[in-house]
Amino acid sequence: MAAFEYTALGASGKEEKGILEADNARQVRQMLRDAGNMPLTVEAVQESSTSKTNVKASKRGKLKPVDLALVTRQLATLIQAGSPLEEALATASKQTDRNNVKRIMSAVRSKVIEGHSLAAALKSFPNAFPQLYRATVDAGEKSGHLDAVLERLADYTESRQEMQQKVSTAMFYPAILVFMAIAIVSGLLGYVVPKVVTVFQEMDQELPILTQIILGISDFVVDYGLMVLLVFAVAVYIFKRLIRIPAWKMRYHRLLLRLPLIGRLVRATNTARFARTLSILASSGVPILDALSISSEVMQNLPMQQAVKEATVKVREGAPIYKALEQSGYFPPMTVYLIASGEGSGKLDEMLERAATQQERETDTTLTTLLSVFEPILIIIMGIIVLLIVLAILLPIFELNQLVQ
């Protein structure tokens, strides 16, 4: 039995969409006709990489972090309560009002009913369920502790979604502030200054140096402002294309690690993700070499990702994890120390979790500090620019008053 996504015309002539489980598409069409609907399209729910609608299918095969966290928590709660896996998947599918989540969970449930393991069913949707997620579920099924593993995954997905939401919320106000600052200054230079200064130019009055400078900037904004925006847009486009090339992306990520504050933030963020992922995998029974390989994939910085892959090779040859990571020079000393302590005491997963928590706190503190410093600096710079523009307009007026007197 498989899941099929259908589009049909109801008795009222209104188009309806939904998901049904059946042995084949023909049976779905018959079920729709029996219910008084006229089937228009019936497609099997799956993620295809060879379809002409690959881009559309890829988008439909993804889950947002908030949806993944919610589904994982529901499955963990239901399975811990003693519900069979099939019923838990069916309940998770019914309780969501998002069609994308419903279709994915229905397809996963269909594969489980066919006899596939949950990890194998999740593998059909790699864009929805990351490798970390699938490997952890696979380890939980093999060890017979799927409920406990799902509970840890639920905590992980919720904390990760909460962190992403916190960062997005924190960056929203500065982004609006920067946009408004640029818009206001551009408006003053492009419209207000030329209108006011033209009056004094017509009177053949010699303008102060500050006014001449601001007027020159204003003329540049009026004459070349659109061209500057176009050049900036082209530069951003070229930059995005360049960093898609692995060699250029590696150079860019190395540069980020060298920057004073940004480098520290990048290190802390990637280290936290690595430590948290490795902790979950290690505690779930995943072999340490496989856990290291999977943990490297969740890191976004390429040099740090490469360092973990090289460390995996050294660990396979018999080196301790902490020494293999320490040699790269990318990981904070506290994290390396906690991993060494965990290897020595046999509590690696516990020490990794502490390392992840410590790095997440440091990331949060660094972000808060950066934003708390950035906002007043931007306001001060904006105030200075507006003050200079106002002075450039008022100085000719003061000189004109002196001439009249």
C-alpha positions in Angstrom: 0.0 0.0 0.0 1.3 3.4 -1.0 0.3 7.1 -0.5 -1.1 9.0 -3.4 -1.7 12.7 -3.8 -4.8 13.6 -5.8 -6.6 16.5 -7.3 -10.3 16.1 -8.0 -13.5 18.0 -8.7 -16.0 17.7 -5.9 -19.8 17.4 -6.3 -20.1 21.2 -6.1 -17.5 21.7 -8.9 -14.8 22.9 -6.5 -11.3 21.6 -6.9 -10.1 19.5 -3.9 -6.7 18.2 -3.0 -5.7 15.4 -0.6 -3.8 12.2 0.1 -5.2 8.6 0.0 -3.5 5.3 0.6 -4.1 2.5 -1.8 -2.4 -0.3 -3.7 -2.2 1.7 -7.0 -3.4 4.9 -8.7 -6.3 3.1 -10.3 -7.7 2.1 -6.9 -7.4 5.8 -5.8 -9.4 7.0 -8.8 -12.1 4.4 -8.1 -12.2 5.5 -4.4 -12.7 9.1 -5.6 -15.5 8.2 -8.0 -17.2 6.2 -5.3 -17.2 9.3 -3.1 -18.8 11.4 -5.9 -15.6 13.2 -7.0 -14.1 13.3 -10.5 -10.3 12.6 -10.3 -8.1 15.0 -12.3 -4.5 13.9 -11.2 -3.3 11.1 -9.1 0.4 10.9 -8.3 2.4 8.7 -5.9 4.0 10.6 -3.1 7.7 10.3 -3.5 10.8 12.4 -4.0 12.2 11.9 -7.5 15.5 13.2 -8.8 14.8 12.4 -12.4 11.5 14.1 -12.8 11.0 17.1 -15.1 9.5 18.9 -12.1 12.6 18.2 -10.0 12.8 21.7 -8.6 9.1 21.7 -7.6 9.4 18.2 -6.1 12.5 19.2 -4.2 10.6 22.1 -2.6 7.6 19.9 -1.7 10.0 17.3 -0.3 11.4 19.6 2.4 10.2 20.2 5.9 10.7 23.5 7.7 12.7 23.3 11.0 9.5 24.1 13.0 7.6 21.3 11.2 10.4 18.8 11.7 10.6 19.7 15.4 6.8 19.3 15.9 6.6 16.0 14.0 9.5 14.6 15.9 8.1 15.6 19.3 4.7 14.0 18.3 6.3 10.7 17.3 8.5 10.6 20.4 5.5 11.3 22.7 3.2 8.7 21.0 5.8 5.9 20.9 6.8 6.5 24.5 3.0 6.2 25.3 3.0 2.8 23.7 1.5 3.5 20.3 2.6 1.3 17.5 4.8 3.1 14.9 2.2 2.9 12.2 -0.4 4.5 14.4 2.0 7.2 15.6 2.8 8.1 12.0 -0.9 8.2 11.1 -1.7 10.4 14.0 1.2 12.8 13.2 -0.1 13.0 9.6 -3.7 13.7 10.7 -2.8 16.4 13.3 -1.1 18.7 10.9 -2.8 21.2 8.6 0.2 21.6 6.3 -0.3 19.6 3.1 3.5 19.1 2.6 3.9 17.6 6.1 0.8 15.4 5.6 2.0 14.0 2.3 5.5 13.2 3.5 4.3 11.5 6.7 1.7 9.6 4.8 4.3 8.3 2.4 6.6 7.3 5.3 3.7 5.5 6.9 3.0 3.6 3.7 6.5 2.4 3.4 6.5 1.2 7.0 3.3 -0.7 6.4 5.0 -2.3 3.4 7.6 -3.7 5.8 10.4 -1.1 5.5 12.1 0.2 8.7 11.4 3.8 9.7 15.0 4.8 8.8 14.6 3.3 5.3 11.2 5.1 4.9 12.8 8.4 5.9 15.5 7.9 3.4 13.0 8.4 0.6 12.9 12.1 1.7 16.5 13.2 2.2 15.6 16.9 2.0 13.1 16.5 4.8 15.1 14.3 7.1 18.8 15.1 7.3 21.4 12.3 7.5 21.9 12.9 11.2 18.2 12.3 11.7 18.1 9.1 9.7 21.3 7.7 11.2 20.0 8.3 14.7 16.6 6.7 14.0 18.4 3.7 12.4 20.6 3.3 15.5 17.5 3.6 17.7 15.6 0.9 15.8 18.6 -1.5 15.9 19.2 -1.0 19.6 15.4 -1.3 20.4 15.4 2.2 22.0 13.6 4.1 19.3 11.5 6.0 21.9 14.5 7.4 23.8 16.3 8.2 20.6 13.3 10.1 19.2 13.1 12.0 22.5 16.7 13.2 22.1 16.0 14.1 18.5 13.0 16.1 19.5 15.0 18.0 22.0 17.7 18.6 19.4 15.4 19.8 16.6 13.5 22.1 19.0 16.7 23.7 20.4 18.1 24.1 16.8 14.8 25.7 15.6 14.7 27.9 18.7 18.3 29.1 18.0 17.5 29.8 14.3 14.4 31.7 15.3 16.4 33.7 17.9 19.1 34.6 15.4 16.5 35.6 12.8 14.6 37.8 15.3 17.8 39.4 16.5 18.9 40.3 13.0 15.5 41.7 11.9 15.7 45.0 13.7 19.3 45.8 12.6 18.4 45.0 9.0 15.4 47.3 9.1 17.6 50.0 10.8 20.3 49.8 8.0 17.6 49.9 5.3 15.9 52.9 6.7 19.3 54.7 7.3 20.3 54.2 3.7 16.9 55.2 2.4 16.8 58.4 4.5 20.3 59.5 3.6 19.7 58.7 -0.1 16.5 60.8 0.0 18.2 63.7 1.7 21.2 63.7 -0.7 19.2 63.0 -3.8 16.2 65.3 -3.3 16.3 67.7 -0.3 19.9 69.0 -0.6 19.7 69.9 -4.4 16.4 71.7 -3.9 17.6 73.8 -1.0 21.1 74.6 -2.3 19.8 75.6 -5.8 18.3 78.7 -4.2 21.7 79.9 -3.0 23.4 79.1 -6.3 20.9 81.2 -8.2 21.8 84.2 -5.9 25.5 83.8 -7.0 26.4 83.3 -3.3 29.7 81.5 -2.6 28.8 78.3 -0.8 30.8 77.1 2.3 33.2 74.2 1.8 31.0 71.7 3.8 28.0 72.6 1.6 30.1 72.2 -1.6 31.2 68.7 -0.4 27.7 67.6 0.4 26.5 69.0 -2.9 29.1 67.1 -4.7 28.0 63.9 -3.0 24.4 64.8 -3.8 25.2 65.2 -7.5 27.0 61.9 -7.5 24.0 60.2 -5.9 21.6 61.8 -8.4 23.8 61.0 -11.5 25.3 57.6 -10.6 23.1 56.3 -7.8 21.2 53.8 -9.9 24.5 52.7 -11.6 26.1 52.1 -8.2 23.1 50.0 -7.2 23.4 48.0 -10.4 27.1 47.5 -9.9 26.5 46.4 -6.3 23.7 43.9 -7.5 26.1 42.5 -10.2 28.9 42.2 -7.6 26.6 40.3 -5.2 25.5 38.0 -8.0 29.1 37.3 -9.1 30.1 36.7 -5.5 27.3 34.2 -5.0 28.3 32.4 -8.2 31.9 32.3 -7.2 31.3 30.8 -3.7 29.4 27.9 -5.4 32.8 26.8 -6.7 34.4 24.6 -4.0 37.9 26.3 -4.2 36.5 29.8 -3.9 34.1 28.7 -1.2 37.0 27.2 0.8 38.9 30.5 0.5 35.9 32.5 1.6 35.3 30.3 4.6 39.0 30.5 5.6 38.7 34.3 5.4 35.7 34.2 7.7 37.7 32.3 10.3 40.4 34.9 10.3 38.1 37.9 11.0 38.2 39.0 14.6 34.6 38.7 15.9 33.0 36.9 13.0 35.7 34.2 13.1 35.0 33.5 16.7 31.3 33.4 16.0 31.7 30.9 13.1 34.0 28.7 15.2 31.5 28.6 18.1 28.5 27.9 15.9 30.1 25.1 13.9 31.7 23.6 17.0 28.3 23.6 18.8 26.6 21.8 15.9 29.4 19.3 15.6 29.5 18.5 19.4 25.7 18.3 19.7 25.4 16.0 16.7 28.3 13.7 17.8 26.8 13.5 21.3 23.4 12.4 19.9 24.9 9.8 17.6 27.4 8.4 20.1 24.7 8.0 22.8 22.4 6.4 20.3 24.9 3.6 19.5 26.2 4.8 16.2 29.8 3.6 15.6 32.2 6.5 16.4 33.7 6.6 12.9 30.3 6.8 11.3 29.2 9.4 13.9 32.3 11.6 13.1 31.6 11.3 9.4 27.9 12.3 9.8 28.8 15.1 12.3 31.2 16.7 9.8 28.3 17.1 7.3 26.3 19.3 9.6 29.1 21.9 9.8 28.7 24.8 7.3 32.3 26.0 7.4 34.3 24.0 4.9 37.8 24.2 6.6 36.3 23.0 9.9 34.4 20.3 8.0 37.5 19.2 6.3 39.4 19.2 9.6 36.8 16.7 11.0 37.1 14.4 8.0 40.9 14.4 8.4 40.4 13.7 12.1 38.2 10.8 11.2 41.0 9.2 9.2 43.4 9.7 12.1 40.9 8.2 14.6 40.5 5.2 12.3 44.3 4.8 12.5 44.1 4.7 16.3 44.6 8.4 17.3 42.3 9.8 20.1 39.5 12.1 18.9 40.7 15.1 21.0 44.3 15.0 19.5 43.0 14.6 16.0 40.7 17.6 16.4 43.3 19.7 18.3 45.9 19.4 15.5 43.6 21.4 13.1 43.6 24.5 15.4 40.0 25.3 14.6 38.3 24.0 17.7 38.2 25.9 21.0 40.5 24.6 23.7 37.5 24.1 26.1 35.8 21.7 23.6 39.0 19.8 23.0 39.6 19.5 26.8 36.0 18.2 27.4 36.3 15.6 24.6 39.6 14.4 26.1 38.0 14.2 29.5 35.1 12.2 28.0 37.4 9.8 26.2 39.4 9.3 29.4 36.3 8.7 31.6 34.2 6.7 29.1 31.5 9.4 29.2 32.2 10.9 25.7 28.5 11.6 24.9 28.0 13.5 28.2 31.1 15.6 27.8 30.2 16.3 24.1 26.8 17.6 25.3 28.5 19.9 27.8 30.8 21.1 25.1 27.8 21.8 22.8 25.9 23.7 25.6 29.0 25.8 26.4 29.6 26.7 22.8 25.9 27.5 22.3 26.0 29.9 25.3 29.1 31.5 23.9 27.4 32.0 20.5 24.4 33.5 22.1 26.6 35.9 24.2 28.7 36.9 21.2 25.6 37.6 19.1 24.0 39.6 21.9 27.2 41.6 22.3 27.6 42.3 18.6 24.0 43.4 18.2 24.1 45.6 21.3 27.2 47.4 20.0 26.1 47.5 16.4 22.8 49.3 17.0 24.1 52.3 18.9 27.1 52.7 16.5 24.7 52.7 13.5 22.5 55.3 15.2 25.5 57.5 16.0 26.8 57.3 12.4 23.3 58.1 11.1 23.0 61.1 13.5 26.4 62.4 12.4 25.5 62.1 8.7 22.2 63.9 9.2 23.9 66.6 11.3 26.4 67.2 8.5 23.6 67.5 5.9 21.6 69.9 8.1 24.8 72.0 8.7 25.5 72.1 4.9 22.0 73.5 4.4 22.1 76.0 7.4 25.5 77.5 6.8 24.6 79.4 3.6 21.5 80.7 5.4 23.7 82.0 8.3 26.1 83.7 5.8 23.1 85.2 3.9 21.8 86.7 7.2 25.2 88.3 7.9 25.3 89.9 4.4 21.8 91.3 4.9 22.8 92.8 8.3 
